[in-house]
Amino acid sequence: MTRDGDAQWSNWWGLLTLVVVIFVATTGVANAQDITLSLGEDGSLATRTIQVLVLVTVLSLVPGLAVMVTCFPFIVTVLSILRQAIGLQQSPPNMLIVSLALFLTYFIMEPVFLEAWTQGGLPFSEGALEIEPAFMAAIEPFRIFMAARIDPETFEHLAMLREQTAGLEIGNEAPLSLLVPSFLLSEVERAFQIGFLVFLPFLVIDLVVAAILMSMGMMMVPPAIVSLPFKLAFFVVADGWTLLSGALVRSYF
């Protein structure tokens, strides 16, 4: 591997380390530096066991928490609705849908990741920033990304549910406890709107096939089975995967 490749992998591992430390700090479980130091010191077996369990628990939550501040929920919801619209239950499988959503998410979010690494990850790895200022600097690009995608009505509705956040305006200065759920609800709502539009052409095919079968007196034949080949042919001829993926990516730029 070349030096540039080694440097790139080092940057990504450094960013991953920063993300782990950030979520440890924000969840209030323990300070990451204290955990590291205490694991290296002499202590009782029970204390070390609890520390290891806490660290493993936090590490298991990091992937789920990380995808919640990206475009992954929107993309995976639209792809799942597409599979239901075509009428396929297990094809493409869940692993393929999730993998495609993850790589599309990486393609869309790469500028945000790089900016977060430049602002917070790199200074933290070099020792120029402590954990708190590094976290604030690294999370700022994600705040800007989420604030630009939040539905105003959803944000206002959630803000009114708590006295401390009532009257706040949408922006990257809003607390994460309000910004993240507003972003998730807005993304899911937008995904269902796109899913409705995706469903329409396949619904028309189902209705046409059902009407033809009824006119021919074939009432015992399930329309879904007959319409499935036509829906697959329509989707393939229209180059549906490329069109849908391109539309999802363009909605973020």
Helices and strands as residue ranges (DSSP letters): H 3-26, H 32-40, H 45-67, H 72-86, H 94-116, I 117-121, H 122-125, H 131-147, H 152-160, G 163-165, H 176-215, H 223-237, H 240-250
